[in-house]
Amino acid sequence: MDKFQHLLETHSCLFSLIIILILWDTVWKAIAMWKSARNNHLVWFLCITIINSIGILPIIYILTHRKQTTE
């Protein structure tokens, strides 16, 4: 336990960054997976599920498959 506590104290910034990246990826992945499932885009759904891209692939899907608004 002493080694783990020492590791946390010496690398707390790194652990914080990793936690932020995990949360970032999880939020974007969840949104993109929801949208791809609702749009019946099975290939996108599988790619987003399998590929770990720190949110890049889900953002690409969301931006390229958003509904166009007519004014």
All heavy atoms as a GROMACS GRO file, in nm:
protein
  593
    1MET      N    1   0.083  -0.120   0.000
    1MET     CA    2   0.000   0.000   0.000
    1MET      C    3   0.086   0.125   0.000
    1MET      O    4   0.052   0.224  -0.059
    1MET     CB    5  -0.093  -0.004   0.122
    1MET     CG    6  -0.193   0.105   0.126
    1MET     SD    7  -0.310   0.085  -0.009
    1MET     CE    8  -0.432   0.200   0.035
    2ASP      N    9   0.200   0.116   0.066
    2ASP     CA   10   0.289   0.229   0.074
    2ASP      C   11   0.344   0.267  -0.063
    2ASP      O   12   0.356   0.385  -0.096
    2ASP     CB   13   0.403   0.198   0.172
    2ASP     CG   14   0.464   0.322   0.230
    2ASP    OD1   15   0.394   0.424   0.235
    2ASP    OD2   16   0.582   0.316   0.270
    3LYS      N   17   0.374   0.168  -0.148
    3LYS     CA   18   0.425   0.194  -0.281
    3LYS      C   19   0.319   0.260  -0.368
    3LYS      O   20   0.348   0.350  -0.446
    3LYS     CB   21   0.472   0.065  -0.347
    3LYS     CG   22   0.599   0.011  -0.292
    3LYS     CD   23   0.642  -0.112  -0.368
    3LYS     CE   24   0.771  -0.167  -0.311
    3LYS     NZ   25   0.819  -0.284  -0.386
    4PHE      N   26   0.193   0.215  -0.355
    4PHE     CA   27   0.085   0.273  -0.433
    4PHE      C   28   0.061   0.419  -0.395
    4PHE      O   29   0.042   0.504  -0.481
    4PHE     CB   30  -0.043   0.192  -0.414
    4PHE     CG   31  -0.159   0.243  -0.495
    4PHE    CD1   32  -0.161   0.227  -0.632
    4PHE    CD2   33  -0.264   0.308  -0.434
    4PHE    CE1   34  -0.266   0.274  -0.708
    4PHE    CE2   35  -0.370   0.356  -0.508
    4PHE     CZ   36  -0.370   0.338  -0.646
    5GLN      N   37   0.065   0.448  -0.267
    5GLN     CA   38   0.046   0.585  -0.221
    5GLN      C   39   0.160   0.673  -0.270
    5GLN      O   40   0.137   0.786  -0.313
    5GLN     CB   41   0.036   0.590  -0.069
    5GLN     CG   42   0.001   0.728  -0.016
    5GLN     CD   43  -0.022   0.727   0.134
    5GLN    OE1   44  -0.004   0.626   0.200
    5GLN    NE2   45  -0.061   0.841   0.186
    6HIS      N   46   0.281   0.624  -0.267
    6HIS     CA   47   0.396   0.699  -0.318
    6HIS      C   48   0.381   0.725  -0.468
    6HIS      O   49   0.410   0.834  -0.516
    6HIS     CB   50   0.526   0.622  -0.290
    6HIS     CG   51   0.647   0.689  -0.346
    6HIS    ND1   52   0.697   0.807  -0.294
    6HIS    CD2   53   0.728   0.655  -0.449
    6HIS    CE1   54   0.803   0.843  -0.363
    6HIS    NE2   55   0.825   0.752  -0.459
    7LEU      N   56   0.334   0.624  -0.542
    7LEU     CA   57   0.313   0.639  -0.685
    7LEU      C   58   0.208   0.746  -0.713
    7LEU      O   59   0.224   0.828  -0.804
    7LEU     CB   60   0.270   0.505  -0.744
    7LEU     CG   61   0.256   0.499  -0.896
    7LEU    CD1   62   0.392   0.517  -0.962
    7LEU    CD2   63   0.195   0.367  -0.937
    8LEU      N   64   0.099   0.746  -0.637
    8LEU     CA   65  -0.004   0.847  -0.654
    8LEU      C   66   0.047   0.988  -0.624
    8LEU      O   67   0.014   1.084  -0.694
    8LEU     CB   68  -0.124   0.818  -0.565
    8LEU     CG   69  -0.220   0.710  -0.613
    8LEU    CD1   70  -0.326   0.684  -0.508
    8LEU    CD2   71  -0.285   0.750  -0.743
    9GLU      N   72   0.128   1.000  -0.522
    9GLU     CA   73   0.180   1.131  -0.485
    9GLU      C   74   0.278   1.185  -0.588
    9GLU      O   75   0.279   1.304  -0.618
    9GLU     CB   76   0.248   1.123  -0.348
    9GLU     CG   77   0.151   1.102  -0.235
    9GLU     CD   78   0.220   1.074  -0.102
    9GLU    OE1   79   0.344   1.066  -0.100
    9GLU    OE2   80   0.149   1.060  -0.002
   10THR      N   81   0.360   1.098  -0.644
   10THR     CA   82   0.462   1.145  -0.738
   10THR      C   83   0.409   1.163  -0.879
   10THR      O   84   0.464   1.243  -0.955
   10THR     CB   85   0.582   1.047  -0.742
   10THR    OG1   86   0.534   0.917  -0.777
   10THR    CG2   87   0.653   1.043  -0.610
   11HIS      N   88   0.302   1.096  -0.914
   11HIS     CA   89   0.248   1.104  -1.050
   11HIS      C   90   0.102   1.148  -1.052
   11HIS      O   91   0.026   1.106  -1.138
   11HIS     CB   92   0.262   0.969  -1.120
   11HIS     CG   93   0.403   0.927  -1.141
   11HIS    ND1   94   0.473   0.855  -1.049
   11HIS    CD2   95   0.488   0.951  -1.245
   11HIS    CE1   96   0.595   0.834  -1.095
   11HIS    NE2   97   0.607   0.891  -1.213
   12SER      N   98   0.062   1.232  -0.961
   12SER     CA   99  -0.078   1.271  -0.952
   12SER      C  100  -0.125   1.347  -1.076
   12SER      O  101  -0.239   1.331  -1.118
   12SER     CB  102  -0.102   1.354  -0.827
   12SER     OG  103  -0.029   1.474  -0.832
   13CYS      N  104  -0.039   1.425  -1.136
   13CYS     CA  105  -0.076   1.499  -1.257
   13CYS      C  106  -0.104   1.402  -1.372
   13CYS      O  107  -0.199   1.419  -1.446
   13CYS     CB  108   0.035   1.596  -1.294
   13CYS     SG  109  -0.005   1.699  -1.435
   14LEU      N  110  -0.021   1.302  -1.384
   14LEU     CA  111  -0.039   1.201  -1.489
   14LEU      C  112  -0.170   1.124  -1.468
   14LEU      O  113  -0.245   1.102  -1.562
   14LEU     CB  114   0.079   1.105  -1.493
   14LEU     CG  115   0.073   0.993  -1.595
   14LEU    CD1  116   0.070   1.050  -1.736
   14LEU    CD2  117   0.191   0.900  -1.578
   15PHE      N  118  -0.198   1.084  -1.346
   15PHE     CA  119  -0.322   1.014  -1.316
   15PHE      C  120  -0.444   1.102  -1.344
   15PHE      O  121  -0.545   1.055  -1.396
   15PHE     CB  122  -0.325   0.964  -1.172
   15PHE     CG  123  -0.238   0.844  -1.148
   15PHE    CD1  124  -0.143   0.846  -1.049
   15PHE    CD2  125  -0.251   0.730  -1.225
   15PHE    CE1  126  -0.062   0.737  -1.026
   15PHE    CE2  127  -0.171   0.620  -1.203
   15PHE     CZ  128  -0.076   0.624  -1.103
   16SER      N  129  -0.434   1.229  -1.312
   16SER     CA  130  -0.544   1.322  -1.340
   16SER      C  131  -0.568   1.333  -1.490
   16SER      O  132  -0.683   1.332  -1.535
   16SER     CB  133  -0.512   1.460  -1.283
   16SER     OG  134  -0.499   1.454  -1.144
   17LEU      N  135  -0.463   1.341  -1.567
   17LEU     CA  136  -0.475   1.350  -1.712
   17LEU      C  137  -0.538   1.223  -1.769
   17LEU      O  138  -0.626   1.229  -1.856
   17LEU     CB  139  -0.338   1.373  -1.776
   17LEU     CG  140  -0.335   1.381  -1.928
   17LEU    CD1  141  -0.416   1.501  -1.976
   17LEU    CD2  142  -0.192   1.390  -1.977
   18ILE      N  143  -0.498   1.109  -1.720
   18ILE     CA  144  -0.554   0.982  -1.767
   18ILE      C  145  -0.703   0.974  -1.735
   18ILE      O  146  -0.784   0.933  -1.819
   18ILE     CB  147  -0.477   0.863  -1.706
   18ILE    CG1  148  -0.337   0.857  -1.768
   18ILE    CG2  149  -0.552   0.732  -1.728
   18ILE    CD1  150  -0.246   0.758  -1.700
   19ILE      N  151  -0.742   1.016  -1.616
   19ILE     CA  152  -0.884   1.013  -1.578
   19ILE      C  153  -0.965   1.108  -1.665
   19ILE      O  154  -1.074   1.075  -1.711
   19ILE     CB  155  -0.900   1.045  -1.428
   19ILE    CG1  156  -0.848   0.928  -1.346
   19ILE    CG2  157  -1.046   1.075  -1.394
   19ILE    CD1  158  -0.840   0.952  -1.199
   20ILE      N  159  -0.911   1.227  -1.692
   20ILE     CA  160  -0.980   1.323  -1.779
   20ILE      C  161  -0.996   1.266  -1.919
   20ILE      O  162  -1.103   1.279  -1.980
   20ILE     CB  163  -0.905   1.458  -1.780
   20ILE    CG1  164  -0.921   1.526  -1.645
   20ILE    CG2  165  -0.954   1.548  -1.893
   20ILE    CD1  166  -0.832   1.648  -1.625
   21LEU      N  167  -0.892   1.202  -1.973
   21LEU     CA  168  -0.901   1.142  -2.107
   21LEU      C  169  -1.002   1.028  -2.111
   21LEU      O  170  -1.076   1.013  -2.209
   21LEU     CB  171  -0.764   1.093  -2.153
   21LEU     CG  172  -0.665   1.199  -2.194
   21LEU    CD1  173  -0.530   1.138  -2.226
   21LEU    CD2  174  -0.716   1.278  -2.313
   22ILE      N  175  -1.008   0.949  -2.007
   22ILE     CA  176  -1.106   0.840  -2.001
   22ILE      C  177  -1.248   0.897  -2.000
   22ILE      O  178  -1.336   0.848  -2.072
   22ILE     CB  179  -1.080   0.750  -1.878
   22ILE    CG1  180  -0.952   0.669  -1.898
   22ILE    CG2  181  -1.199   0.659  -1.851
   22ILE    CD1  182  -0.906   0.595  -1.774
   23LEU      N  183  -1.271   0.999  -1.920
   23LEU     CA  184  -1.404   1.061  -1.916
   23LEU      C  185  -1.440   1.125  -2.050
   23LEU      O  186  -1.552   1.112  -2.098
   23LEU     CB  187  -1.411   1.165  -1.803
   23LEU     CG  188  -1.407   1.108  -1.662
   23LEU    CD1  189  -1.398   1.222  -1.560
   23LEU    CD2  190  -1.529   1.022  -1.636
   24TRP      N  191  -1.343   1.195  -2.110
   24TRP     CA  192  -1.362   1.259  -2.241
   24TRP      C  193  -1.403   1.155  -2.344
   24TRP      O  194  -1.502   1.172  -2.416
   24TRP     CB  195  -1.232   1.329  -2.281
   24TRP     CG  196  -1.227   1.380  -2.421
   24TRP    CD1  197  -1.178   1.316  -2.530
   24TRP    CD2  198  -1.273   1.507  -2.468
   24TRP    NE1  199  -1.189   1.393  -2.641
   24TRP    CE2  200  -1.248   1.512  -2.606
   24TRP    CE3  201  -1.334   1.616  -2.406
   24TRP    CZ2  202  -1.280   1.623  -2.684
   24TRP    CZ3  203  -1.365   1.726  -2.484
   24TRP    CH2  204  -1.338   1.729  -2.620
   25ASP      N  205  -1.328   1.045  -2.351
   25ASP     CA  206  -1.356   0.940  -2.449
   25ASP      C  207  -1.490   0.873  -2.422
   25ASP      O  208  -1.566   0.847  -2.515
   25ASP     CB  209  -1.244   0.836  -2.446
   25ASP     CG  210  -1.263   0.728  -2.551
   25ASP    OD1  211  -1.285   0.764  -2.669
   25ASP    OD2  212  -1.257   0.609  -2.515
   26THR      N  213  -1.522   0.849  -2.297
   26THR     CA  214  -1.647   0.782  -2.263
   26THR      C  215  -1.769   0.864  -2.302
   26THR      O  216  -1.866   0.810  -2.358
   26THR     CB  217  -1.651   0.750  -2.112
   26THR    OG1  218  -1.537   0.670  -2.079
   26THR    CG2  219  -1.777   0.678  -2.072
   27VAL      N  220  -1.764   0.993  -2.277
   27VAL     CA  221  -1.878   1.080  -2.311
   27VAL      C  222  -1.899   1.083  -2.462
   27VAL      O  223  -2.010   1.062  -2.512
   27VAL     CB  224  -1.857   1.222  -2.255
   27VAL    CG1  225  -1.958   1.319  -2.313
   27VAL    CG2  226  -1.866   1.220  -2.103
   28TRP      N  227  -1.793   1.110  -2.538
   28TRP     CA  228  -1.805   1.118  -2.684
   28TRP      C  229  -1.845   0.983  -2.743
   28TRP      O  230  -1.925   0.975  -2.836
   28TRP     CB  231  -1.676   1.168  -2.747
   28TRP     CG  232  -1.659   1.314  -2.732
   28TRP    CD1  233  -1.573   1.379  -2.649
   28TRP    CD2  234  -1.732   1.417  -2.801
   28TRP    NE1  235  -1.588   1.515  -2.661
   28TRP    CE2  236  -1.685   1.541  -2.754
   28TRP    CE3  237  -1.832   1.416  -2.896
   28TRP    CZ2  238  -1.734   1.662  -2.800
   28TRP    CZ3  239  -1.882   1.537  -2.942
   28TRP    CH2  240  -1.832   1.657  -2.894
   29LYS      N  241  -1.787   0.875  -2.691
   29LYS     CA  242  -1.818   0.742  -2.741
   29LYS      C  243  -1.966   0.708  -2.715
   29LYS      O  244  -2.033   0.654  -2.802
   29LYS     CB  245  -1.728   0.638  -2.675
   29LYS     CG  246  -1.741   0.500  -2.735
   29LYS     CD  247  -1.644   0.404  -2.674
   29LYS     CE  248  -1.507   0.429  -2.733
   29LYS     NZ  249  -1.414   0.319  -2.712
   30ALA      N  250  -2.016   0.740  -2.598
   30ALA     CA  251  -2.156   0.712  -2.566
   30ALA      C  252  -2.251   0.788  -2.658
   30ALA      O  253  -2.349   0.731  -2.708
   30ALA     CB  254  -2.184   0.746  -2.420
   31ILE      N  255  -2.223   0.915  -2.682
   31ILE     CA  256  -2.309   0.996  -2.770
   31ILE      C  257  -2.306   0.940  -2.911
   31ILE      O  258  -2.411   0.923  -2.975
   31ILE     CB  259  -2.265   1.144  -2.768
   31ILE    CG1  260  -2.289   1.205  -2.630
   31ILE    CG2  261  -2.338   1.224  -2.875
   31ILE    CD1  262  -2.225   1.341  -2.610
   32ALA      N  263  -2.187   0.911  -2.963
   32ALA     CA  264  -2.175   0.861  -3.100
   32ALA      C  265  -2.237   0.722  -3.116
   32ALA      O  266  -2.301   0.694  -3.218
   32ALA     CB  267  -2.029   0.859  -3.143
   33MET      N  268  -2.220   0.637  -3.016
   33MET     CA  269  -2.280   0.504  -3.022
   33MET      C  270  -2.432   0.513  -3.021
   33MET      O  271  -2.501   0.440  -3.093
   33MET     CB  272  -2.229   0.416  -2.908
   33MET     CG  273  -2.086   0.373  -2.925
   33MET     SD  274  -2.022   0.281  -2.785
   33MET     CE  275  -2.116   0.130  -2.798
   34TRP      N  276  -2.485   0.603  -2.941
   34TRP     CA  277  -2.630   0.622  -2.935
   34TRP      C  278  -2.683   0.669  -3.071
   34TRP      O  279  -2.779   0.614  -3.124
   34TRP     CB  280  -2.665   0.724  -2.827
   34TRP     CG  281  -2.809   0.760  -2.822
   34TRP    CD1  282  -2.868   0.870  -2.876
   34TRP    CD2  283  -2.914   0.683  -2.763
   34TRP    NE1  284  -3.003   0.868  -2.853
   34TRP    CE2  285  -3.035   0.754  -2.784
   34TRP    CE3  286  -2.918   0.563  -2.695
   34TRP    CZ2  287  -3.156   0.708  -2.739
   34TRP    CZ3  288  -3.041   0.518  -2.650
   34TRP    CH2  289  -3.158   0.590  -2.672
   35LYS      N  290  -2.616   0.768  -3.128
   35LYS     CA  291  -2.661   0.822  -3.257
   35LYS      C  292  -2.647   0.718  -3.369
   35LYS      O  293  -2.736   0.706  -3.453
   35LYS     CB  294  -2.585   0.949  -3.292
   35LYS     CG  295  -2.623   1.067  -3.207
   35LYS     CD  296  -2.545   1.191  -3.248
   35LYS     CE  297  -2.589   1.309  -3.167
   35LYS     NZ  298  -2.708   1.372  -3.219
   36SER      N  299  -2.536   0.645  -3.371
   36SER     CA  300  -2.517   0.546  -3.478
   36SER      C  301  -2.618   0.432  -3.465
   36SER      O  302  -2.666   0.380  -3.566
   36SER     CB  303  -2.374   0.493  -3.478
   36SER     OG  304  -2.345   0.422  -3.360
   37ALA      N  305  -2.651   0.393  -3.344
   37ALA     CA  306  -2.752   0.287  -3.325
   37ALA      C  307  -2.889   0.336  -3.369
   37ALA      O  308  -2.964   0.262  -3.434
   37ALA     CB  309  -2.755   0.244  -3.179
   38ARG      N  310  -2.923   0.459  -3.336
   38ARG     CA  311  -3.053   0.513  -3.375
   38ARG      C  312  -3.065   0.530  -3.526
   38ARG      O  313  -3.174   0.524  -3.581
   38ARG     CB  314  -3.078   0.647  -3.307
   38ARG     CG  315  -3.077   0.638  -3.158
   38ARG     CD  316  -3.194   0.680  -3.085
   38ARG     NE  317  -3.283   0.770  -3.154
   38ARG     CZ  318  -3.407   0.787  -3.117
   38ARG    NH1  319  -3.453   0.722  -3.016
   38ARG    NH2  320  -3.485   0.870  -3.180
   39ASN      N  321  -2.951   0.553  -3.594
   39ASN     CA  322  -2.951   0.571  -3.739
   39ASN      C  323  -2.925   0.440  -3.814
   39ASN      O  324  -2.907   0.442  -3.936
   39ASN     CB  325  -2.846   0.674  -3.780
   39ASN     CG  326  -2.882   0.812  -3.732
   39ASN    OD1  327  -2.998   0.848  -3.724
   39ASN    ND2  328  -2.782   0.891  -3.700
   40ASN      N  329  -2.918   0.328  -3.741
   40ASN     CA  330  -2.893   0.196  -3.799
   40ASN      C  331  -2.762   0.192  -3.878
   40ASN      O  332  -2.754   0.130  -3.984
   40ASN     CB  333  -3.009   0.151  -3.887
   40ASN     CG  334  -3.133   0.124  -3.807
   40ASN    OD1  335  -3.125   0.074  -3.695
   40ASN    ND2  336  -3.248   0.158  -3.862
   41HIS      N  337  -2.658   0.256  -3.829
   41HIS     CA  338  -2.525   0.254  -3.890
   41HIS      C  339  -2.441   0.151  -3.815
   41HIS      O  340  -2.360   0.185  -3.729
   41HIS     CB  341  -2.460   0.391  -3.884
   41HIS     CG  342  -2.530   0.493  -3.967
   41HIS    ND1  343  -2.525   0.628  -3.940
   41HIS    CD2  344  -2.606   0.480  -4.078
   41HIS    CE1  345  -2.595   0.694  -4.030
   41HIS    NE2  346  -2.646   0.606  -4.115
   42LEU      N  347  -2.457   0.024  -3.851
   42LEU     CA  348  -2.392  -0.085  -3.781
   42LEU      C  349  -2.239  -0.078  -3.791
   42LEU      O  350  -2.169  -0.101  -3.692
   42LEU     CB  351  -2.441  -0.220  -3.834
   42LEU     CG  352  -2.381  -0.344  -3.769
   42LEU    CD1  353  -2.414  -0.348  -3.620
   42LEU    CD2  354  -2.430  -0.469  -3.839
   43VAL      N  355  -2.187  -0.044  -3.908
   43VAL     CA  356  -2.042  -0.038  -3.926
   43VAL      C  357  -1.982   0.071  -3.836
   43VAL      O  358  -1.881   0.049  -3.769
   43VAL     CB  359  -2.006  -0.014  -4.074
   43VAL    CG1  360  -1.857   0.007  -4.091
   43VAL    CG2  361  -2.054  -0.130  -4.159
   44TRP      N  362  -2.045   0.186  -3.834
   44TRP     CA  363  -1.996   0.294  -3.746
   44TRP      C  364  -2.005   0.251  -3.600
   44TRP      O  365  -1.913   0.277  -3.522
   44TRP     CB  366  -2.077   0.422  -3.767
   44TRP     CG  367  -2.023   0.508  -3.875
   44TRP    CD1  368  -2.072   0.521  -4.001
   44TRP    CD2  369  -1.909   0.594  -3.866
   44TRP    NE1  370  -1.995   0.610  -4.071
   44TRP    CE2  371  -1.895   0.656  -3.991
   44TRP    CE3  372  -1.818   0.624  -3.766
   44TRP    CZ2  373  -1.794   0.747  -4.018
   44TRP    CZ3  374  -1.717   0.714  -3.792
   44TRP    CH2  375  -1.705   0.775  -3.917
   45PHE      N  376  -2.115   0.189  -3.563
   45PHE     CA  377  -2.133   0.145  -3.425
   45PHE      C  378  -2.020   0.050  -3.384
   45PHE      O  379  -1.961   0.064  -3.277
   45PHE     CB  380  -2.269   0.077  -3.408
   45PHE     CG  381  -2.298   0.035  -3.267
   45PHE    CD1  382  -2.353   0.126  -3.178
   45PHE    CD2  383  -2.272  -0.093  -3.222
   45PHE    CE1  384  -2.380   0.090  -3.047
   45PHE    CE2  385  -2.299  -0.131  -3.093
   45PHE     CZ  386  -2.353  -0.038  -3.004
   46LEU      N  387  -1.990  -0.047  -3.469
   46LEU     CA  388  -1.884  -0.143  -3.438
   46LEU      C  389  -1.747  -0.076  -3.434
   46LEU      O  390  -1.665  -0.106  -3.346
   46LEU     CB  391  -1.884  -0.257  -3.541
   46LEU     CG  392  -2.005  -0.348  -3.534
   46LEU    CD1  393  -2.002  -0.448  -3.649
   46LEU    CD2  394  -2.012  -0.420  -3.401
   47CYS      N  395  -1.720   0.014  -3.526
   47CYS     CA  396  -1.590   0.084  -3.526
   47CYS      C  397  -1.573   0.168  -3.400
   47CYS      O  398  -1.466   0.168  -3.339
   47CYS     CB  399  -1.577   0.172  -3.650
   47CYS     SG  400  -1.554   0.080  -3.802
   48ILE      N  401  -1.676   0.239  -3.363
   48ILE     CA  402  -1.669   0.323  -3.244
   48ILE      C  403  -1.652   0.236  -3.119
   48ILE      O  404  -1.579   0.272  -3.026
   48ILE     CB  405  -1.795   0.413  -3.232
   48ILE    CG1  406  -1.795   0.515  -3.345
   48ILE    CG2  407  -1.801   0.483  -3.097
   48ILE    CD1  408  -1.926   0.588  -3.361
   49THR      N  409  -1.715   0.121  -3.119
   49THR     CA  410  -1.705   0.030  -3.005
   49THR      C  411  -1.565  -0.030  -2.993
   49THR      O  412  -1.509  -0.037  -2.883
   49THR     CB  413  -1.807  -0.085  -3.019
   49THR    OG1  414  -1.938  -0.028  -3.030
   49THR    CG2  415  -1.803  -0.177  -2.900
   50ILE      N  416  -1.507  -0.069  -3.104
   50ILE     CA  417  -1.381  -0.143  -3.102
   50ILE      C  418  -1.259  -0.052  -3.096
   50ILE      O  419  -1.164  -0.077  -3.021
   50ILE     CB  420  -1.372  -0.235  -3.224
   50ILE    CG1  421  -1.482  -0.342  -3.214
   50ILE    CG2  422  -1.235  -0.298  -3.237
   50ILE    CD1  423  -1.500  -0.423  -3.340
   51ILE      N  424  -1.258   0.056  -3.173
   51ILE     CA  425  -1.140   0.141  -3.185
   51ILE      C  426  -1.136   0.243  -3.072
   51ILE      O  427  -1.230   0.319  -3.051
   51ILE     CB  428  -1.139   0.214  -3.321
   51ILE    CG1  429  -1.133   0.111  -3.433
   51ILE    CG2  430  -1.021   0.310  -3.330
   51ILE    CD1  431  -1.153   0.168  -3.571
   52ASN      N  432  -1.025   0.245  -3.000
   52ASN     CA  433  -1.006   0.342  -2.892
   52ASN      C  434  -0.927   0.460  -2.948
   52ASN      O  435  -0.808   0.452  -2.969
   52ASN     CB  436  -0.932   0.277  -2.776
   52ASN     CG  437  -0.926   0.367  -2.656
   52ASN    OD1  438  -0.986   0.474  -2.656
   52ASN    ND2  439  -0.854   0.326  -2.555
   53SER      N  440  -0.996   0.570  -2.974
   53SER     CA  441  -0.932   0.684  -3.040
   53SER      C  442  -0.936   0.812  -2.957
   53SER      O  443  -0.923   0.921  -3.011
   53SER     CB  444  -1.000   0.709  -3.174
   53SER     OG  445  -1.136   0.743  -3.154
   54ILE      N  446  -0.956   0.800  -2.828
   54ILE     CA  447  -0.962   0.914  -2.736
   54ILE      C  448  -1.064   1.018  -2.785
   54ILE      O  449  -1.041   1.137  -2.782
   54ILE     CB  450  -0.824   0.977  -2.714
   54ILE    CG1  451  -0.721   0.871  -2.679
   54ILE    CG2  452  -0.829   1.080  -2.601
   54ILE    CD1  453  -0.580   0.924  -2.670
   55GLY      N  454  -1.175   0.972  -2.834
   55GLY     CA  455  -1.283   1.061  -2.872
   55GLY      C  456  -1.279   1.112  -3.015
   55GLY      O  457  -1.373   1.177  -3.059
   56ILE      N  458  -1.174   1.084  -3.090
   56ILE     CA  459  -1.162   1.139  -3.224
   56ILE      C  460  -1.262   1.076  -3.319
   56ILE      O  461  -1.333   1.147  -3.391
   56ILE     CB  462  -1.017   1.123  -3.277
   56ILE    CG1  463  -0.922   1.204  -3.191
   56ILE    CG2  464  -1.008   1.164  -3.423
   56ILE    CD1  465  -0.776   1.179  -3.217
   57LEU      N  466  -1.271   0.944  -3.323
   57LEU     CA  467  -1.365   0.876  -3.412
   57LEU      C  468  -1.511   0.911  -3.379
   57LEU      O  469  -1.588   0.941  -3.471
   57LEU     CB  470  -1.342   0.725  -3.408
   57LEU     CG  471  -1.420   0.642  -3.509
   57LEU    CD1  472  -1.385   0.682  -3.651
   57LEU    CD2  473  -1.391   0.495  -3.488
   58PRO      N  474  -1.551   0.911  -3.252
   58PRO     CA  475  -1.690   0.952  -3.223
   58PRO      C  476  -1.719   1.096  -3.265
   58PRO      O  477  -1.828   1.125  -3.316
   58PRO     CB  478  -1.701   0.937  -3.071
   58PRO     CG  479  -1.600   0.835  -3.036
   58PRO     CD  480  -1.487   0.856  -3.132
   59ILE      N  481  -1.624   1.186  -3.248
   59ILE     CA  482  -1.645   1.326  -3.290
   59ILE      C  483  -1.661   1.333  -3.441
   59ILE      O  484  -1.748   1.406  -3.492
   59ILE     CB  485  -1.530   1.415  -3.239
   59ILE    CG1  486  -1.536   1.427  -3.087
   59ILE    CG2  487  -1.536   1.552  -3.305
   59ILE    CD1  488  -1.415   1.494  -3.026
   60ILE      N  489  -1.580   1.257  -3.515
   60ILE     CA  490  -1.592   1.255  -3.661
   60ILE      C  491  -1.730   1.205  -3.702
   60ILE      O  492  -1.794   1.264  -3.789
   60ILE     CB  493  -1.481   1.168  -3.724
   60ILE    CG1  494  -1.345   1.235  -3.707
   60ILE    CG2  495  -1.510   1.139  -3.871
   60ILE    CD1  496  -1.227   1.149  -3.746
   61TYR      N  497  -1.776   1.098  -3.638
   61TYR     CA  498  -1.909   1.047  -3.671
   61TYR      C  499  -2.017   1.152  -3.642
   61TYR      O  500  -2.104   1.177  -3.726
   61TYR     CB  501  -1.942   0.918  -3.594
   61TYR     CG  502  -2.083   0.873  -3.621
   61TYR    CD1  503  -2.113   0.805  -3.737
   61TYR    CD2  504  -2.187   0.904  -3.534
   61TYR    CE1  505  -2.242   0.766  -3.765
   61TYR    CE2  506  -2.317   0.866  -3.562
   61TYR     CZ  507  -2.343   0.797  -3.677
   61TYR     OH  508  -2.473   0.762  -3.705
   62ILE      N  509  -2.012   1.212  -3.526
   62ILE     CA  510  -2.115   1.310  -3.488
   62ILE      C  511  -2.115   1.429  -3.584
   62ILE      O  512  -2.221   1.476  -3.627
   62ILE     CB  513  -2.094   1.356  -3.342
   62ILE    CG1  514  -2.126   1.238  -3.248
   62ILE    CG2  515  -2.180   1.477  -3.309
   62ILE    CD1  516  -2.085   1.264  -3.105
   63LEU      N  517  -1.998   1.476  -3.623
   63LEU     CA  518  -1.991   1.591  -3.713
   63LEU      C  519  -2.032   1.557  -3.856
   63LEU      O  520  -2.092   1.640  -3.924
   63LEU     CB  521  -1.849   1.649  -3.714
   63LEU     CG  522  -1.805   1.718  -3.585
   63LEU    CD1  523  -1.660   1.763  -3.596
   63LEU    CD2  524  -1.895   1.835  -3.552
   64THR      N  525  -2.003   1.436  -3.901
   64THR     CA  526  -2.036   1.401  -4.039
   64THR      C  527  -2.179   1.348  -4.056
   64THR      O  528  -2.228   1.344  -4.168
   64THR     CB  529  -1.938   1.295  -4.095
   64THR    OG1  530  -1.942   1.180  -4.012
   64THR    CG2  531  -1.798   1.350  -4.102
   65HIS      N  532  -2.245   1.312  -3.950
   65HIS     CA  533  -2.380   1.257  -3.960
   65HIS      C  534  -2.484   1.337  -3.882
   65HIS      O  535  -2.585   1.284  -3.838
   65HIS     CB  536  -2.382   1.110  -3.911
   65HIS     CG  537  -2.311   1.019  -4.004
   65HIS    ND1  538  -2.176   0.997  -3.996
   65HIS    CD2  539  -2.357   0.946  -4.108
   65HIS    CE1  540  -2.141   0.913  -4.091
   65HIS    NE2  541  -2.248   0.881  -4.160
   66ARG      N  542  -2.461   1.463  -3.866
   66ARG     CA  543  -2.562   1.544  -3.798
   66ARG      C  544  -2.669   1.588  -3.898
   66ARG      O  545  -2.644   1.598  -4.018
   66ARG     CB  546  -2.500   1.664  -3.728
   66ARG     CG  547  -2.427   1.757  -3.821
   66ARG     CD  548  -2.363   1.867  -3.744
   66ARG     NE  549  -2.270   1.936  -3.830
   66ARG     CZ  550  -2.194   2.033  -3.793
   66ARG    NH1  551  -2.199   2.074  -3.668
   66ARG    NH2  552  -2.112   2.091  -3.877
   67LYS      N  553  -2.786   1.613  -3.846
   67LYS     CA  554  -2.897   1.653  -3.932
   67LYS      C  555  -2.878   1.797  -3.976
   67LYS      O  556  -2.838   1.884  -3.899
   67LYS     CB  557  -3.029   1.638  -3.857
   67LYS     CG  558  -3.064   1.496  -3.827
   67LYS     CD  559  -3.197   1.487  -3.758
   67LYS     CE  560  -3.228   1.341  -3.730
   67LYS     NZ  561  -3.354   1.327  -3.659
   68GLN      N  562  -2.907   1.820  -4.101
   68GLN     CA  563  -2.898   1.955  -4.156
   68GLN      C  564  -3.025   2.032  -4.121
   68GLN      O  565  -3.136   1.981  -4.138
   68GLN     CB  566  -2.880   1.949  -4.307
   68GLN     CG  567  -2.756   1.874  -4.350
   68GLN     CD  568  -2.628   1.941  -4.305
   68GLN    OE1  569  -2.620   2.062  -4.300
   68GLN    NE2  570  -2.528   1.861  -4.273
   69THR      N  571  -3.010   2.152  -4.075
   69THR     CA  572  -3.126   2.235  -4.042
   69THR      C  573  -3.158   2.322  -4.163
   69THR      O  574  -3.070   2.374  -4.230
   69THR     CB  575  -3.099   2.325  -3.920
   69THR    OG1  576  -2.985   2.405  -3.946
   69THR    CG2  577  -3.076   2.240  -3.797
   70THR      N  578  -3.284   2.336  -4.191
   70THR     CA  579  -3.328   2.421  -4.301
   70THR      C  580  -3.385   2.548  -4.244
   70THR      O  581  -3.460   2.548  -4.148
   70THR     CB  582  -3.434   2.350  -4.387
   70THR    OG1  583  -3.542   2.312  -4.302
   70THR    CG2  584  -3.374   2.229  -4.455
   71GLU      N  585  -3.346   2.657  -4.303
   71GLU     CA  586  -3.394   2.787  -4.254
   71GLU      C  587  -3.484   2.851  -4.354
   71GLU      O  588  -3.481   2.836  -4.467
   71GLU     CB  589  -3.273   2.878  -4.227
   71GLU     CG  590  -3.190   2.825  -4.114
   71GLU     CD  591  -3.072   2.916  -4.086
   71GLU    OE1  592  -3.080   3.037  -4.110
   71GLU    OE2  593  -2.971   2.868  -4.039
   0.00000   0.00000   0.00000
